[in-house]
């Protein structure tokens, strides 16, 4: 059985298919027994809270507004506006604007031709569930809320990207575009198709089931042309939605925001959140959160995500099978262009570690197809090794490492069911449905390697593992020259050595081990991690910082007092105190023997404020509470959210500058007490 993050259909679909059943009666009974206000999904063509309505749209250029929140209205398909007699919503991008027009515009501008050349644009115009075999993108308009407001806008991100956002008025002008109400100039919104292995089985076409990509945002960054993609998550149904409603809950949207802010603040590459739109007054969403037929109410939200690209391993996988080598080469060129730009912006360094992929191949020269694919795999392998090492050393657990959730350029992507360890627990998984622990914390390097091998299969034209599609054994037999399997295998073999070296270098910084290398470094780190299984990993790491203090280093009595306090603060199991003291003494001796201090770099590797999932979840529940009368109080939500973001964006501060009230309380809670017993779970059902 394939497990995946998708919306749950809580009633048997065969009821609708059987014309002899009284659907209204059956659904009313279910509603009465379980107090279900609305179903979580309907089969295509049915609409209404209890899926009681039947769509009557008969014209080929119309779609029905179906689903639990649909009205049954016939809506015009993308690009059929002349036939439908409605206004074309696309805003053309002019070659130039007058000063007066530019002043009035004050908006984002997109250019989509390049990305459509890479992905190929489908002729499909309907948002009905469809298998698209001749393209990787299909145009679709976002479906805005009836009433919405901008809850969050990241001014710091906007300024970092040198976007021309100079006033509150400008932000207000952006609000409708980021909510999907109006389109930005040049935007031709689309959803992307991609495949992927989900829990080790190839699932065929997956795609953006609730994401509408506005396109490539072109702007001037540090004097050079830069491109980023902006995508609206939760913006309605697409041809890839299957039985889902295309919406996201505000709670999951805010959790993604908080996770991305925190990851960025501690230096881990990630897709970021530019804005969040909420609709406290719109139709509520209903989710079977824990897949037990207990329905919960959620406020809907739309996340405006921004990243240099949203290309995934799964993009290459489905392109190889359905579109062939030429499209794979186009994707490879784009991914290499983006990684080269990322290398330049980051100066090939991350957490003080020289990026090992900076010189794996020269993309400035003309490359043959084989060289292009080889270069891509080398870049992906090296960047993935650094990313996973950063996850592991910081204690981050992604939770759903399917190949469709793996970025082709080494970013953290799709923050759905993520979490952080408390103690060093390699078996911990925050994903409720991962009952076998496939994506557990300690298995992340192994799964990353497995995913890399699946990418290598696609690049080398090899049959996919666990592929039950009709063309499983024939898609590669087209005479095209893929990457030789021997070359692919040799590249993939370098992943674990690169990961291992990078991980220990990051742990060296975390523990302040100076210039120590090789087996001596690995021995101390391994012993530390053995102790951290029985204590709070983050507090233990933070207290190790204090060994940089000359008093603790040179004075035995001070060192002993430090050791006792560290044991108490971190909640270390009494049976492992001697092991800790031995490890701490080893680190102390290394500190004495190395005159070159690493405290500055070490402090950047050990945040004071931790993302405590259980605490954050309680905060999110308060922020997004819906009362028994289906009312939600949004009056203080924005101010409260800004305070929380202030905490998470300053993880190295004891108390962030200007903090007070909730900021001080929250920063104290999530940076102090050990959470050794925390086993927080998150569920795709609440997305």
ABEGO torsion letter per residue (X at the ends): XBBBBBBBBABBAAAAABAABBAAAAAAAAAAAAGBABBABBBBGBBEAAGABBBABABAABBBBBEAABAGBBBBBBGAAAAAGBBBABBBBBABBBAAAAAAAGBBBBBAAAAAAAAEBBABABABBBBBAABABBBBBBBBBABBBBABBBAAAAAAAGBBBABAAAAAAAAAAAAGABBBBGBBBBBBBBBEBBGGBBAEBBEBAABBBAEBBBBBBGGBBBBBBBBBBGAEBBAAAEABAGBBBAAAAAAAAAAAAAAAAAGBBBBBBABBBBBAABBBBBBBAAGAGBBBBBBBBBBBBBBABABBAAAAAAAAAAAEAAAAAAAAAAAAAAAAAAAAAAGGBBGGBBBAAAAABBAABBBBAAAAAAAAAAAAAAAAAAAAAAAAAAGBBAGBBBAAABBAAGBBBGBAABBBBABBBAABBABAABAAGAABAAAAAAAAAAAAAAAAAAAAGBBBBGBABAAAAAAABAGBBBBBAAAAAAAAAAAAAAAAAAAAAAAAAAAGAEABBEAAAAAAAAAAAAAAAABBAAAAAAAAAAAABAAAAABAAAAAAAAAAAAAAAGBBAAAAAAAAAAAAAAAAAAAABABBAAAAAAAABBABBBBAAAAAAAAAAAABBBAAGBBBAAAAAAAAAAAAAAAABAABABBBGBBEAAAAAAAAAABBBAAABBBBBBAAAX
